[in-house]
Amino acid sequence: MKKTHQFLVFAGCLVLICSISVFGQDWPQWRGPNRDGKADKFAVPEKWPEKLTEKWKVTVGLGNATPALVVDKLYVFTRQGDEEVILCLDAGNGKELWRESYPAPAIEGPSARAHSGPRSSPAVGEGKIVTLGVTGIVSCIDSAGKMLWRKDIYPGAWPRFYTSTSPIIIDGMAVVHLGGEGNGGIIAFDLANGEPKWKWTEDGPAYSSPVLMTVEGTKQIVQMTERNVVGVGAADGMLLWKIPFAPQRRAYNAATPIVDGQTVIFTGAGRGTKAVKIEKKGDGFVANELWSNAELNPQYNTPILKDGLLFGLSNSGNLYCLNTKTSDAAWTDETQLDRGGFGSIVDVGSCLLALPSSADLIVYKPDGKQFSEIARYKVAETPIYACPVVSGNRIFIKDQESLTMFTIE
């Protein structure tokens, strides 16, 4: 009897281990668990198959927002008709579990034709889902689908091409940059009731998303704004440091800053890629430049930092690698994947996944000497601007109107 019990315990543990290895980790926010584009528990195959296995595909609505994955649920933020919709889907089969929606103003201009839906990715944390609509409406829903609060702090104000920054949840707050050109603020909303706990209003929003860093015990929200890169205190919103980084002509602050310990790396079209070290000085902080590369300057994707190398997609749509120790380009692939440099890259361990708007999922080695492709898959017939969500042996792809789950078998 004792041996039978031991066997059952062992078998149960084995099933749990296998389940973890297959389903992997959560992807609860923009760029994954730590907002750095890394998926630590992706089941990289020894040999990539000739094609990915499509398990399900559902029409969810228009938008570029990357879905969030938490346990067995997907939270998808889209536009359907005249409404912005938050959908909760069963990750196993794509079936809708609940929805919450509200009337959304129509948008105009070039963005309206191909990008009328939300671009900001949901943030999931502390049992709540926070979204930012294309015209700046912030919503908070609980995990059962009940709308808790909704705010429109700067009605009628948004960046030139509408909102693209994604909220971050930290210490019982939802932090998001709102407003329009020359008039906006980074605001921390109380998750419980939506009341602002603090606000920093010295610059308007751009299209970049905030990240968190800690220096000398001080938590900081690092945000690329309309004209600067700033660090503000996560506890009180006080400005800790600021770096001027104003775009010129047809350039925009759109890439998410990269945090590596006390180092912040940021990039923008026409201004190159730069790295600074944030250090305590007296009662404040200073940003000291470490290096700069004037040639590589993506703006519509955020590079991956891996083993001292930056892997990104240039403005002209070419994959590249930059050595952060020398600040020099290690290599640039000649193949143009996307005219505007729209795309995303995910680090899954022994390889990288690049997904330009051409809808080709490219698997390649994190090699500092040359571009080395492993596999390539066509994953949609329409352009893709959302980041792939990867977990276990699953890859979730949001294209123009649909969400598809692929598996590696």
C-alpha positions in Angstrom: 0.0 0.0 0.0 2.8 2.3 0.9 4.5 1.7 -2.5 1.3 2.3 -4.3 0.9 5.7 -2.5 4.5 6.6 -3.3 3.9 5.7 -7.0 0.8 7.8 -7.2 2.6 10.8 -5.6 5.5 10.4 -8.1 3.0 10.1 -11.0 1.2 13.2 -9.8 4.5 15.2 -9.6 5.4 13.9 -13.1 2.1 15.1 -14.5 2.6 18.5 -12.9 6.1 18.8 -14.2 5.0 17.9 -17.7 2.1 20.3 -17.5 4.5 23.2 -16.4 6.9 22.3 -19.3 4.1 22.4 -21.8 2.1 25.4 -20.7 5.1 27.5 -19.5 4.8 30.9 -17.8 2.3 33.7 -17.8 2.6 36.7 -20.3 0.7 39.2 -18.2 1.7 42.5 -19.8 3.6 44.3 -22.6 6.8 42.4 -23.5 6.2 39.6 -21.1 6.6 38.9 -17.3 9.4 41.4 -16.8 8.7 43.7 -19.8 12.0 42.7 -21.4 10.8 40.4 -24.2 12.1 37.2 -22.5 10.3 33.9 -22.2 12.2 31.7 -19.8 9.9 28.7 -20.0 9.4 28.3 -23.7 9.8 24.7 -24.9 12.4 25.2 -27.6 12.4 22.0 -29.7 15.6 20.2 -30.6 14.6 20.4 -34.2 12.1 23.0 -35.4 9.2 21.4 -37.5 8.5 22.2 -41.1 5.3 24.0 -40.0 3.6 25.1 -36.9 0.4 23.3 -35.8 -2.7 25.6 -35.8 -4.8 24.6 -32.8 -7.5 27.2 -33.1 -8.2 30.6 -34.7 -11.0 33.1 -33.7 -12.0 36.5 -34.9 -11.7 39.0 -32.0 -11.7 42.4 -33.7 -9.4 45.1 -34.9 -6.3 46.3 -33.1 -2.6 45.9 -32.6 -2.7 45.3 -28.8 -0.8 42.2 -27.7 -3.0 39.9 -25.6 -2.1 39.0 -22.0 -1.9 35.4 -20.9 -2.4 34.4 -17.3 -2.7 30.8 -16.3 -5.3 29.4 -18.8 -6.9 32.7 -19.8 -6.2 35.2 -22.6 -7.2 38.8 -22.2 -7.7 40.5 -25.6 -8.3 44.2 -26.2 -9.8 45.1 -29.6 -12.3 47.2 -31.4 -15.6 45.8 -32.7 -17.8 48.2 -34.5 -18.2 51.4 -32.4 -17.0 49.8 -29.2 -13.7 48.9 -27.6 -13.9 45.4 -26.1 -12.0 43.5 -23.5 -12.4 39.8 -24.1 -11.5 36.9 -21.8 -10.8 33.7 -23.8 -10.0 30.1 -22.7 -6.4 29.7 -23.8 -6.9 26.1 -24.6 -9.7 26.4 -27.2 -10.2 30.2 -27.8 -13.8 30.2 -26.6 -15.1 33.4 -25.1 -15.6 33.3 -21.3 -16.7 36.9 -20.8 -16.6 40.4 -22.4 -16.8 44.0 -21.3 -17.2 46.8 -23.7 -17.9 50.6 -24.0 -18.6 53.1 -26.8 -15.3 54.3 -28.3 -15.0 57.5 -30.3 -14.2 57.2 -34.0 -10.6 58.1 -35.0 -9.5 60.0 -38.1 -6.5 60.4 -40.3 -4.0 57.8 -41.6 -4.2 55.8 -38.4 -7.9 55.2 -38.9 -7.5 53.2 -42.1 -5.3 50.4 -40.9 -5.1 50.9 -37.1 -8.5 51.9 -35.8 -8.3 49.5 -32.9 -6.3 49.7 -29.6 -2.5 49.5 -29.8 -1.9 49.5 -26.0 -1.5 46.0 -24.5 -3.5 45.0 -21.4 -1.7 44.7 -18.0 -2.9 42.0 -15.7 -2.0 41.9 -12.0 -3.4 41.7 -8.5 -6.6 40.1 -9.9 -7.3 43.0 -12.3 -7.0 43.9 -15.9 -6.1 47.4 -17.0 -6.5 48.7 -20.5 -5.8 52.0 -22.3 -8.1 52.8 -25.2 -7.0 54.4 -28.5 -8.3 57.8 -27.3 -6.9 57.6 -23.8 -9.7 55.9 -21.8 -8.3 53.8 -18.9 -10.4 50.9 -17.7 -10.0 48.4 -14.9 -11.9 45.1 -14.8 -11.7 42.3 -12.3 -10.8 38.7 -13.3 -14.5 37.8 -13.4 -15.3 40.5 -16.0 -16.8 43.1 -13.7 -15.9 46.7 -14.6 -14.4 48.4 -11.5 -13.7 51.9 -12.8 -13.1 53.8 -16.0 -11.3 57.2 -16.4 -10.9 59.8 -19.2 -8.5 62.3 -17.6 -7.6 64.2 -20.8 -10.8 64.0 -22.9 -10.1 64.8 -26.5 -6.3 64.8 -26.0 -4.0 62.2 -27.4 -0.7 61.9 -29.4 -0.8 62.7 -33.1 -1.2 59.0 -34.0 -3.3 58.1 -30.9 -2.2 56.1 -27.9 0.3 53.3 -28.0 1.8 53.2 -24.5 0.9 50.2 -22.4 0.0 50.4 -18.7 2.1 48.9 -16.0 0.8 47.5 -12.6 3.0 48.0 -9.6 2.3 48.1 -5.8 -1.5 48.4 -6.1 -1.3 51.1 -8.8 -1.8 51.2 -12.6 0.7 53.6 -14.1 0.1 55.1 -17.5 1.1 58.2 -19.6 -1.9 60.1 -20.8 -2.7 63.3 -22.7 -1.7 64.8 -26.0 1.2 66.8 -27.6 2.7 69.2 -25.0 0.0 68.4 -22.5 -0.1 65.2 -20.5 1.0 63.4 -17.4 2.3 60.1 -16.1 -0.5 59.1 -13.7 -0.6 56.4 -11.0 -4.2 55.2 -10.5 -5.2 53.3 -7.3 -6.2 49.9 -8.6 -9.0 49.6 -6.1 -11.0 52.7 -7.0 -9.2 54.5 -9.9 -8.4 57.6 -7.9 -5.0 59.2 -8.9 -2.4 58.7 -6.2 0.2 60.9 -8.0 0.8 62.7 -11.2 3.9 63.9 -13.1 3.0 66.5 -15.7 6.2 68.0 -17.1 5.9 66.4 -20.6 3.3 64.9 -22.9 3.2 61.2 -23.9 4.9 59.5 -26.9 4.3 56.0 -28.0 6.7 54.2 -25.7 5.8 52.1 -22.7 7.1 52.5 -19.1 9.4 50.0 -17.4 10.5 49.5 -13.8 14.0 49.8 -12.3 15.4 49.9 -8.8 18.5 52.0 -7.9 19.8 52.1 -4.4 16.5 50.8 -3.1 14.4 53.4 -5.0 11.8 52.0 -7.4 11.7 54.2 -10.5 9.3 54.3 -13.5 11.4 54.8 -16.6 9.4 56.4 -19.4 10.3 57.8 -22.8 8.1 60.9 -23.2 7.4 63.2 -26.0 10.8 65.0 -25.7 12.7 63.2 -23.0 13.6 60.0 -21.2 12.7 60.3 -17.5 12.8 58.4 -14.3 10.1 59.2 -11.7 9.7 57.8 -8.3 7.2 54.9 -8.3 6.1 55.8 -4.8 5.3 59.5 -5.3 5.9 60.5 -9.0 8.7 62.9 -8.2 11.1 63.5 -11.0 14.4 61.7 -10.3 16.4 62.3 -13.5 15.7 63.5 -17.1 17.6 63.1 -20.4 16.6 65.4 -23.3 15.7 63.2 -26.3 13.5 65.3 -28.7 12.6 63.7 -32.1 13.2 65.6 -35.3 11.1 65.6 -38.4 9.4 62.2 -39.0 10.9 60.6 -35.9 9.0 59.5 -32.7 9.8 58.2 -29.3 8.2 54.7 -29.6 10.7 52.1 -28.4 10.4 50.9 -24.8 13.5 51.7 -22.7 15.7 48.6 -21.8 16.7 48.2 -18.2 19.8 46.2 -17.2 20.6 46.7 -13.5 21.4 50.4 -13.3 21.8 50.8 -17.0 19.1 52.2 -19.3 19.3 51.8 -23.0 17.0 53.8 -25.3 16.8 54.4 -29.1 15.0 56.7 -31.5 15.1 57.4 -35.2 17.7 59.9 -36.2 19.3 59.9 -32.8 20.9 56.5 -32.5 21.0 54.1 -29.6 22.3 55.3 -26.2 23.1 53.8 -22.8 23.3 55.6 -19.5 24.0 54.5 -16.0 21.6 55.8 -13.3 23.5 56.6 -10.1 22.7 58.1 -6.7 24.2 61.5 -6.1 23.4 63.2 -2.8 19.6 63.2 -2.4 19.0 62.7 -6.1 20.1 60.7 -9.1 22.1 61.4 -12.2 22.2 59.7 -15.6 25.8 59.3 -16.9 26.3 58.3 -20.5 28.1 55.0 -21.1 28.1 54.7 -24.9 26.3 55.8 -28.0 25.8 54.4 -31.5 24.6 56.9 -34.1 23.9 54.4 -36.9 21.4 51.9 -35.4 18.2 53.7 -34.3 15.0 51.7 -34.5 11.8 53.4 -33.3 8.9 51.0 -34.0 10.4 48.0 -32.2 12.3 47.4 -29.0 15.6 45.4 -29.2 16.4 42.4 -27.0 19.4 42.5 -24.7 21.1 39.1 -24.4 24.6 38.4 -23.2 25.8 41.9 -23.9 24.3 42.0 -27.4 21.3 44.0 -28.6 19.2 42.2 -31.3 16.8 44.5 -33.1 15.1 45.5 -36.3 16.3 48.7 -38.0 14.2 51.5 -39.4 14.7 50.0 -42.8 13.5 46.6 -41.7 16.8 44.8 -41.3 17.6 42.5 -38.4 20.8 43.6 -36.7 23.1 42.9 -33.7 24.9 45.6 -31.7 27.7 44.8 -29.2 27.1 46.8 -26.1 30.7 46.4 -24.9 32.1 48.2 -28.0 28.9 50.1 -29.0 29.6 48.9 -32.6 27.3 47.0 -35.0 28.2 43.3 -34.9 26.2 42.5 -38.1 23.2 43.7 -40.1 21.3 41.3 -42.3 20.8 42.4 -45.9 17.2 41.2 -46.2 14.6 43.9 -45.8 11.7 42.4 -43.8 9.6 45.5 -43.2 9.8 48.9 -44.8 9.1 50.9 -41.7 10.9 48.7 -39.1 7.6 47.5 -37.5 8.1 44.3 -35.6 9.0 42.6 -32.4 11.6 40.2 -31.1 11.3 37.6 -28.3 14.1 35.9 -26.5 13.2 32.2 -25.8 16.6 31.0 -24.6 18.7 29.2 -27.2 17.1 31.2 -30.1 15.2 34.4 -30.9 11.8 34.9 -32.5 11.4 37.9 -34.8 7.9 38.9 -36.1 7.9 41.8 -38.5 4.7 43.2 -39.8 5.1 41.0 -42.9 3.7 38.1 -40.7 6.8 35.9 -41.1 7.8 34.4 -37.8 11.6 34.0 -38.1 13.6 31.8 -35.7 17.3 32.6 -35.5 20.4 32.1 -33.4 21.5 34.8 -30.9 24.8 34.9 -32.6 27.1 37.9 -32.2 29.0 37.2 -35.4 26.4 36.7 -38.1 22.7 36.3 -38.8 21.9 32.6 -38.7 18.3 31.6 -39.5 16.9 28.4 -38.1 13.3 28.4 -39.4 10.6 30.6 -40.9 6.8 30.4 -40.8 4.0 32.4 -42.3 1.6 32.9 -39.5 -1.0 35.3 -41.0 -2.3 36.7 -44.2 -2.7 40.2 -42.9 -0.1 42.5 -41.4 0.9 41.9 -37.7 1.8 44.7 -35.3 1.3 42.8 -32.0 4.0 40.9 -30.2 3.8 37.1 -30.2 2.9 35.6 -26.9 4.9 32.5 -26.2 4.5 30.0 -23.3 5.4 26.4 -23.1 5.0 24.9 -26.6 2.4 27.5 -27.6 2.6 30.7 -29.7 -0.3 33.1 -29.8 -0.5 35.5 -32.7 -2.8 38.5 -33.0 -3.1 39.7 -36.6 -5.4 42.4 -38.0 -8.6 40.9 -36.7 -7.9 37.3 -35.5 -6.1 35.5 -32.7 -4.5 32.2 -33.5 -2.8 29.6 -31.2 0.0 27.6 -32.8 1.8 24.7 -31.1 5.2 23.2 -31.8 4.8 19.4 -32.2 
